[in-house]
Amino acid sequence: MHVGEWLRSLELSEYEAAFRENAIDSKVLPKLTGDDLKDLGVVSVGHRRKLLSALAELSGTFAGPTAVARQSGWEGSDNQDGHLAVAAR
C-alpha cells in the first residue's frame, strides 16, 4: 500500500509530505500512535481520531472510543449507562 494514496483516500492529503519526510511506510504506518501523529504535525483532534480509526482497521482491530482514547493519551471507563467516562492522565 502506498501511504500517500491511503492518506488521500481519507481526505487527509495535507499530511502526505510529513509522512514521507519522516519515512512512514506501510510497515511503520500500522504502528503509529496518537503521540506519533502529533509529532508528525497532526494537530487537529478530529484528524488524529480519523487516522487512529483507519490505522486500527489496517491492523485488524476496531478502534472504538476506548481504544482511541487510550492511544490518544486519555484513560476512561464505560459507566452503567454505556457512555464513556474520560479523564485526563
N, CA, C and O atoms as CSV, one atom per row, in Angstrom:
chain,resi,resn,atom,element,x,y,z
A,1,MET,N,N,0.846,-1.176,0.000
A,1,MET,CA,C,0.000,0.000,0.000
A,1,MET,C,C,0.897,1.246,0.000
A,1,MET,O,O,1.922,1.295,0.679
A,2,HIS,N,N,0.491,2.220,-0.759
A,2,HIS,CA,C,1.196,3.500,-0.815
A,2,HIS,C,C,0.576,4.437,0.218
A,2,HIS,O,O,-0.630,4.683,0.185
A,3,VAL,N,N,1.380,4.956,1.121
A,3,VAL,CA,C,0.900,5.777,2.230
A,3,VAL,C,C,0.201,7.037,1.720
A,3,VAL,O,O,-0.828,7.435,2.266
A,4,GLY,N,N,0.743,7.660,0.692
A,4,GLY,CA,C,0.124,8.856,0.130
A,4,GLY,C,C,-1.272,8.587,-0.389
A,4,GLY,O,O,-2.184,9.383,-0.167
A,5,GLU,N,N,-1.447,7.470,-1.079
A,5,GLU,CA,C,-2.780,7.095,-1.582
A,5,GLU,C,C,-3.737,6.856,-0.426
A,5,GLU,O,O,-4.904,7.244,-0.488
A,6,TRP,N,N,-3.241,6.217,0.628
A,6,TRP,CA,C,-4.066,5.938,1.801
A,6,TRP,C,C,-4.531,7.242,2.442
A,6,TRP,O,O,-5.702,7.383,2.793
A,7,LEU,N,N,-3.604,8.204,2.595
A,7,LEU,CA,C,-3.974,9.499,3.174
A,7,LEU,C,C,-4.990,10.223,2.290
A,7,LEU,O,O,-5.940,10.820,2.796
A,8,ARG,N,N,-4.792,10.172,0.976
A,8,ARG,CA,C,-5.750,10.810,0.065
A,8,ARG,C,C,-7.121,10.152,0.162
A,8,ARG,O,O,-8.141,10.834,0.061
A,9,SER,N,N,-7.159,8.834,0.357
A,9,SER,CA,C,-8.447,8.133,0.475
A,9,SER,C,C,-9.203,8.576,1.727
A,9,SER,O,O,-10.429,8.486,1.789
A,10,LEU,N,N,-8.451,9.056,2.727
A,10,LEU,CA,C,-9.053,9.551,3.970
A,10,LEU,C,C,-9.327,11.058,3.903
A,10,LEU,O,O,-9.808,11.657,4.865
A,11,GLU,N,N,-9.013,11.658,2.751
A,11,GLU,CA,C,-9.134,13.106,2.549
A,11,GLU,C,C,-8.237,13.874,3.524
A,11,GLU,O,O,-8.618,14.916,4.058
A,12,LEU,N,N,-7.027,13.326,3.740
A,12,LEU,CA,C,-6.047,13.932,4.634
A,12,LEU,C,C,-4.694,14.079,3.930
A,12,LEU,O,O,-3.642,13.869,4.534
A,13,SER,N,N,-4.738,14.435,2.670
A,13,SER,CA,C,-3.514,14.523,1.871
A,13,SER,C,C,-2.565,15.614,2.351
A,13,SER,O,O,-1.391,15.607,1.980
A,14,GLU,N,N,-3.046,16.556,3.172
A,14,GLU,CA,C,-2.162,17.618,3.667
A,14,GLU,C,C,-1.032,17.079,4.540
A,14,GLU,O,O,-0.060,17.788,4.799
A,15,TYR,N,N,-1.148,15.831,4.997
A,15,TYR,CA,C,-0.115,15.234,5.837
A,15,TYR,C,C,0.855,14.351,5.047
A,15,TYR,O,O,1.784,13.779,5.618
A,16,GLU,N,N,0.638,14.244,3.745
A,16,GLU,CA,C,1.455,13.354,2.930
A,16,GLU,C,C,2.941,13.705,3.006
A,16,GLU,O,O,3.774,12.813,3.165
A,17,ALA,N,N,3.281,14.972,2.896
A,17,ALA,CA,C,4.695,15.373,2.943
A,17,ALA,C,C,5.324,15.022,4.291
A,17,ALA,O,O,6.456,14.540,4.334
A,18,ALA,N,N,4.615,15.254,5.377
A,18,ALA,CA,C,5.151,14.946,6.712
A,18,ALA,C,C,5.388,13.447,6.867
A,18,ALA,O,O,6.399,13.035,7.433
A,19,PHE,N,N,4.467,12.636,6.369
A,19,PHE,CA,C,4.638,11.185,6.464
A,19,PHE,C,C,5.847,10.760,5.629
A,19,PHE,O,O,6.644,9.933,6.072
A,20,ARG,N,N,5.986,11.316,4.435
A,20,ARG,CA,C,7.113,10.981,3.554
A,20,ARG,C,C,8.436,11.432,4.185
A,20,ARG,O,O,9.399,10.666,4.207
A,21,GLU,N,N,8.492,12.665,4.697
A,21,GLU,CA,C,9.719,13.210,5.297
A,21,GLU,C,C,10.161,12.437,6.540
A,21,GLU,O,O,11.338,12.446,6.899
A,22,ASN,N,N,9.213,11.775,7.188
A,22,ASN,CA,C,9.520,11.007,8.396
A,22,ASN,C,C,9.593,9.505,8.132
A,22,ASN,O,O,9.528,8.697,9.058
A,23,ALA,N,N,9.729,9.143,6.860
A,23,ALA,CA,C,9.918,7.745,6.448
A,23,ALA,C,C,8.811,6.813,6.948
A,23,ALA,O,O,9.078,5.679,7.345
A,24,ILE,N,N,7.580,7.297,6.926
A,24,ILE,CA,C,6.445,6.458,7.311
A,24,ILE,C,C,6.049,5.639,6.093
A,24,ILE,O,O,5.535,6.175,5.111
A,25,ASP,N,N,6.290,4.344,6.165
A,25,ASP,CA,C,5.928,3.458,5.067
A,25,ASP,C,C,4.868,2.474,5.544
A,25,ASP,O,O,4.374,2.579,6.666
A,26,SER,N,N,4.522,1.522,4.692
A,26,SER,CA,C,3.429,0.603,5.020
A,26,SER,C,C,3.756,-0.300,6.204
A,26,SER,O,O,2.841,-0.844,6.822
A,27,LYS,N,N,5.032,-0.476,6.537
A,27,LYS,CA,C,5.402,-1.293,7.703
A,27,LYS,C,C,5.296,-0.501,8.997
A,27,LYS,O,O,4.929,-1.050,10.036
A,28,VAL,N,N,5.615,0.787,8.938
A,28,VAL,CA,C,5.575,1.654,10.122
A,28,VAL,C,C,4.149,2.139,10.384
A,28,VAL,O,O,3.734,2.279,11.534
A,29,LEU,N,N,3.415,2.392,9.322
A,29,LEU,CA,C,2.090,3.006,9.408
A,29,LEU,C,C,1.164,2.377,10.454
A,29,LEU,O,O,0.615,3.113,11.275
A,30,PRO,N,N,0.964,1.059,10.466
A,30,PRO,CA,C,0.011,0.479,11.439
A,30,PRO,C,C,0.448,0.599,12.894
A,30,PRO,O,O,-0.353,0.372,13.800
A,31,LYS,N,N,1.707,0.954,13.128
A,31,LYS,CA,C,2.235,1.044,14.494
A,31,LYS,C,C,2.203,2.461,15.061
A,31,LYS,O,O,2.602,2.679,16.205
A,32,LEU,N,N,1.728,3.430,14.263
A,32,LEU,CA,C,1.695,4.816,14.726
A,32,LEU,C,C,0.735,4.990,15.899
A,32,LEU,O,O,-0.304,4.333,15.965
A,33,THR,N,N,1.084,5.863,16.805
A,33,THR,CA,C,0.254,6.175,17.971
A,33,THR,C,C,-0.252,7.612,17.865
A,33,THR,O,O,0.150,8.353,16.968
A,34,GLY,N,N,-1.115,7.993,18.764
A,34,GLY,CA,C,-1.594,9.366,18.821
A,34,GLY,C,C,-0.453,10.342,19.015
A,34,GLY,O,O,-0.449,11.416,18.413
A,35,ASP,N,N,0.519,9.987,19.848
A,35,ASP,CA,C,1.688,10.849,20.052
A,35,ASP,C,C,2.518,10.968,18.779
A,35,ASP,O,O,3.020,12.046,18.458
A,36,ASP,N,N,2.662,9.856,18.056
A,36,ASP,CA,C,3.389,9.899,16.784
A,36,ASP,C,C,2.707,10.868,15.816
A,36,ASP,O,O,3.372,11.646,15.132
A,37,LEU,N,N,1.377,10.812,15.767
A,37,LEU,CA,C,0.636,11.689,14.865
A,37,LEU,C,C,0.843,13.154,15.241
A,37,LEU,O,O,0.979,14.011,14.367
A,38,LYS,N,N,0.867,13.437,16.542
A,38,LYS,CA,C,1.158,14.808,16.984
A,38,LYS,C,C,2.541,15.232,16.511
A,38,LYS,O,O,2.724,16.343,16.013
A,39,ASP,N,N,3.520,14.332,16.671
A,39,ASP,CA,C,4.891,14.619,16.240
A,39,ASP,C,C,4.970,14.859,14.735
A,39,ASP,O,O,5.835,15.596,14.263
A,40,LEU,N,N,4.069,14.238,13.990
A,40,LEU,CA,C,4.020,14.419,12.536
A,40,LEU,C,C,3.293,15.698,12.140
A,40,LEU,O,O,3.236,16.046,10.960
A,41,GLY,N,N,2.736,16.401,13.130
A,41,GLY,CA,C,2.062,17.664,12.844
A,41,GLY,C,C,0.565,17.568,12.687
A,41,GLY,O,O,-0.069,18.512,12.217
A,42,VAL,N,N,-0.017,16.437,13.073
A,42,VAL,CA,C,-1.474,16.286,13.016
A,42,VAL,C,C,-2.033,16.899,14.298
A,42,VAL,O,O,-2.181,16.214,15.310
A,43,VAL,N,N,-2.342,18.196,14.244
A,43,VAL,CA,C,-2.769,18.906,15.446
A,43,VAL,C,C,-4.277,18.821,15.669
A,43,VAL,O,O,-4.736,18.968,16.802
A,44,SER,N,N,-5.035,18.594,14.639
A,44,SER,CA,C,-6.482,18.509,14.760
A,44,SER,C,C,-6.879,17.194,15.438
A,44,SER,O,O,-6.507,16.113,14.980
A,45,VAL,N,N,-7.626,17.297,16.517
A,45,VAL,CA,C,-8.094,16.103,17.224
A,45,VAL,C,C,-8.941,15.237,16.288
A,45,VAL,O,O,-8.815,14.012,16.287
A,46,GLY,N,N,-9.788,15.865,15.507
A,46,GLY,CA,C,-10.629,15.120,14.570
A,46,GLY,C,C,-9.803,14.344,13.555
A,46,GLY,O,O,-10.124,13.200,13.234
A,47,HIS,N,N,-8.745,14.957,13.052
A,47,HIS,CA,C,-7.882,14.265,12.093
A,47,HIS,C,C,-7.145,13.114,12.763
A,47,HIS,O,O,-7.000,12.042,12.175
A,48,ARG,N,N,-6.677,13.330,13.996
A,48,ARG,CA,C,-5.998,12.233,14.714
A,48,ARG,C,C,-6.947,11.075,14.949
A,48,ARG,O,O,-6.574,9.918,14.754
A,49,ARG,N,N,-8.170,11.372,15.367
A,49,ARG,CA,C,-9.148,10.292,15.596
A,49,ARG,C,C,-9.441,9.543,14.308
A,49,ARG,O,O,-9.536,8.315,14.300
A,50,LYS,N,N,-9.583,10.286,13.224
A,50,LYS,CA,C,-9.853,9.660,11.926
A,50,LYS,C,C,-8.691,8.751,11.524
A,50,LYS,O,O,-8.900,7.631,11.057
A,51,LEU,N,N,-7.471,9.243,11.711
A,51,LEU,CA,C,-6.296,8.445,11.378
A,51,LEU,C,C,-6.164,7.226,12.291
A,51,LEU,O,O,-5.866,6.131,11.813
A,52,LEU,N,N,-6.381,7.396,13.588
A,52,LEU,CA,C,-6.277,6.266,14.516
A,52,LEU,C,C,-7.315,5.186,14.201
A,52,LEU,O,O,-7.015,3.996,14.288
A,53,SER,N,N,-8.517,5.591,13.841
A,53,SER,CA,C,-9.538,4.610,13.462
A,53,SER,C,C,-9.139,3.866,12.199
A,53,SER,O,O,-9.287,2.646,12.119
A,54,ALA,N,N,-8.632,4.598,11.212
A,54,ALA,CA,C,-8.195,3.973,9.968
A,54,ALA,C,C,-6.986,3.069,10.205
A,54,ALA,O,O,-6.876,2.011,9.586
A,55,LEU,N,N,-6.085,3.476,11.089
A,55,LEU,CA,C,-4.927,2.648,11.432
A,55,LEU,C,C,-5.362,1.357,12.109
A,55,LEU,O,O,-4.793,0.295,11.855
A,56,ALA,N,N,-6.357,1.447,12.961
A,56,ALA,CA,C,-6.868,0.254,13.633
A,56,ALA,C,C,-7.462,-0.716,12.611
A,56,ALA,O,O,-7.300,-1.930,12.734
A,57,GLU,N,N,-8.142,-0.183,11.616
A,57,GLU,CA,C,-8.681,-1.044,10.560
A,57,GLU,C,C,-7.558,-1.733,9.798
A,57,GLU,O,O,-7.678,-2.903,9.434
A,58,LEU,N,N,-6.469,-1.013,9.554
A,58,LEU,CA,C,-5.321,-1.599,8.856
A,58,LEU,C,C,-4.725,-2.760,9.630
A,58,LEU,O,O,-4.318,-3.767,9.049
A,59,SER,N,N,-4.676,-2.610,10.952
A,59,SER,CA,C,-4.057,-3.652,11.771
A,59,SER,C,C,-5.061,-4.731,12.181
A,59,SER,O,O,-4.706,-5.667,12.897
A,60,GLY,N,N,-6.302,-4.604,11.732
A,60,GLY,CA,C,-7.297,-5.627,12.012
A,60,GLY,C,C,-7.964,-5.515,13.357
A,60,GLY,O,O,-8.600,-6.465,13.813
A,61,THR,N,N,-7.832,-4.364,14.008
A,61,THR,CA,C,-8.505,-4.158,15.287
A,61,THR,C,C,-9.515,-3.046,15.142
A,61,THR,O,O,-9.397,-2.206,14.250
A,62,PHE,N,N,-10.490,-3.033,15.996
A,62,PHE,CA,C,-11.506,-1.979,15.974
A,62,PHE,C,C,-11.111,-0.897,16.960
A,62,PHE,O,O,-10.834,-1.182,18.125
A,63,ALA,N,N,-11.083,0.341,16.498
A,63,ALA,CA,C,-10.732,1.465,17.377
A,63,ALA,C,C,-11.996,2.133,17.875
A,63,ALA,O,O,-12.374,3.208,17.410
A,64,GLY,N,N,-12.639,1.485,18.821
A,64,GLY,CA,C,-13.798,2.100,19.442
A,64,GLY,C,C,-13.344,3.252,20.323
A,64,GLY,O,O,-12.145,3.514,20.420
A,65,PRO,N,N,-14.262,3.935,20.958
A,65,PRO,CA,C,-13.899,5.105,21.765
A,65,PRO,C,C,-12.836,4.834,22.817
A,65,PRO,O,O,-11.970,5.677,23.050
A,66,THR,N,N,-12.888,3.673,23.454
A,66,THR,CA,C,-11.916,3.374,24.495
A,66,THR,C,C,-10.529,3.191,23.901
A,66,THR,O,O,-9.551,3.698,24.449
A,67,ALA,N,N,-10.430,2.473,22.788
A,67,ALA,CA,C,-9.134,2.260,22.146
A,67,ALA,C,C,-8.553,3.573,21.654
A,67,ALA,O,O,-7.361,3.826,21.831
A,68,VAL,N,N,-9.370,4.407,21.041
A,68,VAL,CA,C,-8.901,5.698,20.557
A,68,VAL,C,C,-8.458,6.565,21.727
A,68,VAL,O,O,-7.439,7.250,21.642
A,69,ALA,N,N,-9.222,6.539,22.821
A,69,ALA,CA,C,-8.865,7.336,23.997
A,69,ALA,C,C,-7.527,6.877,24.552
A,69,ALA,O,O,-6.686,7.706,24.896
A,70,ARG,N,N,-7.317,5.564,24.644
A,70,ARG,CA,C,-6.061,5.037,25.160
A,70,ARG,C,C,-4.891,5.457,24.275
A,70,ARG,O,O,-3.850,5.878,24.780
A,71,GLN,N,N,-5.060,5.342,22.946
A,71,GLN,CA,C,-3.985,5.686,22.017
A,71,GLN,C,C,-3.725,7.180,22.014
A,71,GLN,O,O,-2.625,7.610,21.668
A,72,SER,N,N,-4.698,7.972,22.386
A,72,SER,CA,C,-4.548,9.419,22.361
A,72,SER,C,C,-4.047,9.983,23.687
A,72,SER,O,O,-3.930,11.199,23.836
A,73,GLY,N,N,-3.750,9.112,24.649
A,73,GLY,CA,C,-3.243,9.581,25.932
A,73,GLY,C,C,-4.345,9.865,26.932
A,73,GLY,O,O,-4.114,10.562,27.920
A,74,TRP,N,N,-5.534,9.344,26.698
A,74,TRP,CA,C,-6.650,9.513,27.624
A,74,TRP,C,C,-7.012,8.166,28.192
A,74,TRP,O,O,-6.791,7.124,27.574
A,75,GLU,N,N,-7.561,8.207,29.359
A,75,GLU,CA,C,-7.928,6.988,30.055
A,75,GLU,C,C,-9.403,7.108,30.415
A,75,GLU,O,O,-9.845,8.181,30.823
A,76,GLY,N,N,-10.144,6.076,30.278
A,76,GLY,CA,C,-11.563,6.172,30.611
A,76,GLY,C,C,-12.141,4.808,30.932
A,76,GLY,O,O,-11.460,3.787,30.832
A,77,SER,N,N,-13.410,4.805,31.321
A,77,SER,CA,C,-14.100,3.554,31.578
A,77,SER,C,C,-15.557,3.727,31.210
A,77,SER,O,O,-16.109,4.825,31.284
A,78,ASP,N,N,-16.167,2.632,30.815
A,78,ASP,CA,C,-17.582,2.677,30.491
A,78,ASP,C,C,-18.383,2.726,31.786
A,78,ASP,O,O,-18.123,1.953,32.708
A,79,ASN,N,N,-19.350,3.626,31.859
A,79,ASN,CA,C,-20.185,3.662,33.055
A,79,ASN,C,C,-21.464,2.869,32.792
A,79,ASN,O,O,-21.620,2.305,31.710
A,80,GLN,N,N,-22.352,2.817,33.728
A,80,GLN,CA,C,-23.519,1.951,33.643
A,80,GLN,C,C,-24.464,2.303,32.506
A,80,GLN,O,O,-25.140,1.415,31.985
A,81,ASP,N,N,-24.535,3.564,32.104
A,81,ASP,CA,C,-25.464,3.904,31.025
A,81,ASP,C,C,-24.831,3.736,29.651
A,81,ASP,O,O,-25.426,4.135,28.649
A,82,GLY,N,N,-23.626,3.148,29.585
A,82,GLY,CA,C,-22.992,2.857,28.307
A,82,GLY,C,C,-22.168,3.998,27.733
A,82,GLY,O,O,-21.598,3.855,26.651
A,83,HIS,N,N,-22.092,5.111,28.419
A,83,HIS,CA,C,-21.283,6.231,27.939
A,83,HIS,C,C,-19.859,6.095,28.450
A,83,HIS,O,O,-19.619,5.548,29.526
A,84,LEU,N,N,-18.938,6.592,27.678
A,84,LEU,CA,C,-17.541,6.515,28.069
A,84,LEU,C,C,-17.218,7.690,28.973
A,84,LEU,O,O,-17.430,8.845,28.604
A,85,ALA,N,N,-16.705,7.394,30.153
A,85,ALA,CA,C,-16.245,8.433,31.076
A,85,ALA,C,C,-14.753,8.605,30.856
A,85,ALA,O,O,-13.995,7.644,30.985
A,86,VAL,N,N,-14.323,9.811,30.526
A,86,VAL,CA,C,-12.938,10.047,30.175
A,86,VAL,C,C,-12.316,11.019,31.152
A,86,VAL,O,O,-12.920,12.029,31.513
A,87,ALA,N,N,-11.096,10.705,31.581
A,87,ALA,CA,C,-10.355,11.589,32.476
A,87,ALA,C,C,-8.949,11.724,31.945
A,87,ALA,O,O,-8.378,10.754,31.446
A,88,ALA,N,N,-8.381,12.911,32.043
A,88,ALA,CA,C,-7.015,13.148,31.583
A,88,ALA,C,C,-6.044,12.465,32.523
A,88,ALA,O,O,-6.289,12.365,33.726
A,89,ARG,N,N,-4.932,11.992,31.960
A,89,ARG,CA,C,-3.874,11.376,32.780
A,89,ARG,C,C,-2.941,12.431,33.277
A,89,ARG,O,O,-1.982,12.123,33.984
